[in-house]
Amino acid sequence: MQGPTDAYRPAEIGALIETAGVAKAALPAGRMLVLAMLAGVFIGFGAAAWCAAMAGADTGFGPARVLGGAVFALGLILVVVGGAELFTGNALMVMAAVDRRITVAALLRNWGIVWIGNLIGAVALAAGFGLTGLLDGPAGVVAAKAAVAKAGLGPVEAVARGVLCNALVCLAVWLSFAARSVTDRVLAVLWPVMAFVLLGLEHSVANMFLLPAGWLAGGEVGLAGAAGNLFWVTLGNVIGGAGGVALAYRFAYPAMAGK
């Protein structure tokens, strides 16, 4: 028998996520956009902290990336605990759509508004960092190197890394719904996010910050390369989150339908 502090079981998590998806779909466009802009800023802060943590270290390999991943988790912690609308996490709304608790049109409306809001928030934060002069230092070198590497990814690599990344991000969100306390939610988010950063996977909203920040820091990042990266990574994020996590759990726990 479960006690009041025990984690929610997977089927219960699914029901909670479906209910949250219904509420997200019903948000007025203005509120949804503002919450999405906040999420873009939150993830951007995580990415900026990652740049600072990785300054002087090898961003490609090594134990330093574990620290970088732990620092980057700040972004999703702010989203989950503080409350904001994040495109990648909202891939889980597919569960509510499959059970016809929201329409496909409502799902796509949420994704579209939230993606745009995330982009506005992340780019605005990158511009803000550009004004601080902090991108002229070691953190800017990291941002520039990361942006150039991301813009240079081919479509197959970008999609594949996006799939794997958002599987971990949506698992982090899924686990956060099991939590009964803020501490539990923070710890649930930390490990999957740390893993995707450590593995070098691609998160569309983080890239919305890193690509312009890297360009402002002097990285040779063209508009076509940046737009291509966001397109292919976004596609991968949808596949990994909606298909790899949401639909898989919906198939595994069909009894949660309609709850």
QUIHU-V293738 format. One record per residue. N is the residue number from 1. RES is the residue in three letters. SS is DSSP state (hx for helix, st for strand, lp for the rest). PSI is psi as a letter, one per 30 degrees, with the letter a starting at -180 (NA if undefined). D_FIRST is the distance of its C-alpha to the first C-alpha in whole Angstrom. Layout:
BEGIN
n=<N N>
res=<RES RES>
ss=<SS SS>
psi=<PSI PSI>
d_first=<D_FIRST D_FIRST>
END
This chain:
BEGIN
n=<1 2 3 4 5 6 7 8 9 10 11 12 13 14 15 16 17 18 19 20 21 22 23 24 25 26 27 28 29 30 31 32 33 34 35 36 37 38 39 40 41 42 43 44 45 46 47 48 49 50 51 52 53 54 55 56 57 58 59 60 61 62 63 64 65 66 67 68 69 70 71 72 73 74 75 76 77 78 79 80 81 82 83 84 85 86 87 88 89 90 91 92 93 94 95 96 97 98 99 100 101 102 103 104 105 106 107 108 109 110 111 112 113 114 115 116 117 118 119 120 121 122 123 124 125 126 127 128 129 130 131 132 133 134 135 136 137 138 139 140 141 142 143 144 145 146 147 148 149 150 151 152 153 154 155 156 157 158 159 160 161 162 163 164 165 166 167 168 169 170 171 172 173 174 175 176 177 178 179 180 181 182 183 184 185 186 187 188 189 190 191 192 193 194 195 196 197 198 199 200 201 202 203 204 205 206 207 208 209 210 211 212 213 214 215 216 217 218 219 220 221 222 223 224 225 226 227 228 229 230 231 232 233 234 235 236 237 238 239 240 241 242 243 244 245 246 247 248 249 250 251 252 253 254 255 256 257 258 259>
res=<MET GLN GLY PRO THR ASP ALA TYR ARG PRO ALA GLU ILE GLY ALA LEU ILE GLU THR ALA GLY VAL ALA LYS ALA ALA LEU PRO ALA GLY ARG MET LEU VAL LEU ALA MET LEU ALA GLY VAL PHE ILE GLY PHE GLY ALA ALA ALA TRP CYS ALA ALA MET ALA GLY ALA ASP THR GLY PHE GLY PRO ALA ARG VAL LEU GLY GLY ALA VAL PHE ALA LEU GLY LEU ILE LEU VAL VAL VAL GLY GLY ALA GLU LEU PHE THR GLY ASN ALA LEU MET VAL MET ALA ALA VAL ASP ARG ARG ILE THR VAL ALA ALA LEU LEU ARG ASN TRP GLY ILE VAL TRP ILE GLY ASN LEU ILE GLY ALA VAL ALA LEU ALA ALA GLY PHE GLY LEU THR GLY LEU LEU ASP GLY PRO ALA GLY VAL VAL ALA ALA LYS ALA ALA VAL ALA LYS ALA GLY LEU GLY PRO VAL GLU ALA VAL ALA ARG GLY VAL LEU CYS ASN ALA LEU VAL CYS LEU ALA VAL TRP LEU SER PHE ALA ALA ARG SER VAL THR ASP ARG VAL LEU ALA VAL LEU TRP PRO VAL MET ALA PHE VAL LEU LEU GLY LEU GLU HIS SER VAL ALA ASN MET PHE LEU LEU PRO ALA GLY TRP LEU ALA GLY GLY GLU VAL GLY LEU ALA GLY ALA ALA GLY ASN LEU PHE TRP VAL THR LEU GLY ASN VAL ILE GLY GLY ALA GLY GLY VAL ALA LEU ALA TYR ARG PHE ALA TYR PRO ALA MET ALA GLY LYS>
ss=<lp lp lp lp lp lp lp lp lp hx hx hx hx hx hx hx hx hx hx hx hx hx hx hx hx lp lp lp hx hx hx hx hx hx hx hx hx hx hx hx hx hx hx hx hx hx hx hx hx hx hx hx hx hx lp lp lp lp lp lp lp lp lp hx hx hx hx hx hx hx hx hx lp hx hx hx hx hx hx hx hx hx hx lp lp lp lp lp hx hx hx hx hx hx hx hx hx hx lp lp lp lp lp hx hx hx hx hx hx hx hx hx hx hx hx hx hx hx hx hx hx hx hx hx hx hx hx hx hx hx hx hx lp hx hx hx lp hx hx hx hx hx hx hx hx hx hx hx hx hx hx lp lp lp hx hx hx hx hx hx hx hx hx hx hx hx hx hx hx hx hx hx hx hx hx hx lp lp lp lp lp hx hx hx hx hx hx hx hx hx hx hx hx hx hx hx hx hx hx lp lp lp lp hx hx hx hx hx hx hx hx hx hx hx hx hx lp lp lp lp lp lp hx hx hx hx hx hx hx hx hx hx hx hx hx hx hx hx hx hx hx hx hx hx hx hx hx hx hx hx hx hx lp hx hx hx lp lp lp>
psi=<k k l f f k k k l e e e e e e e e e e e e e e e f f k k e e e e e e e e e e e e e e e e e e e e e e e e e f k f l j f e l l f f f e e e e e e f f e e e e e e e e f j l j k e e f f f f f e e e e e g h f l l e e e e e e e e e e e e e e e e e e e e e e e e e e e f f f f f f a e e e e e e e e e e e e e f f k l e e e e e e e e e e e f e e e e e e e e e f f f l f l e e e e e e e e e e e e e e e e e f h l k j e e e f f e e e e e e e f g g k i j l e e e e e e e e e e e e e e e e e e e e e f e e e e e e e e i f f f k f NA>
d_first=<0 4 7 10 12 10 12 12 12 15 15 14 17 19 19 19 22 24 24 25 28 29 29 31 34 35 36 39 42 43 39 38 41 41 37 38 41 39 37 40 41 38 38 41 41 38 41 44 42 42 45 46 44 45 49 51 48 48 46 46 45 44 41 42 40 37 38 39 36 34 37 37 33 34 35 31 30 32 31 28 27 31 31 33 34 34 36 34 30 31 32 28 29 31 27 28 31 30 28 31 30 33 36 37 40 37 36 39 40 37 38 42 42 39 41 44 42 41 45 46 44 44 48 49 47 49 52 51 51 54 56 54 56 53 53 57 55 53 50 52 54 50 49 53 52 49 50 53 51 48 51 53 50 51 49 47 46 45 43 41 40 39 37 35 35 33 31 30 30 28 25 25 25 22 20 21 19 16 17 16 19 23 23 20 22 25 24 22 26 28 28 28 31 33 33 34 37 37 38 41 39 40 39 41 40 41 44 45 45 46 49 51 50 52 55 56 55 58 56 58 56 57 56 56 54 51 51 51 48 46 46 45 43 41 41 40 37 36 36 34 31 32 32 31 27 27 28 27 23 24 25 22 20 22 19 19 23 24 20>
END
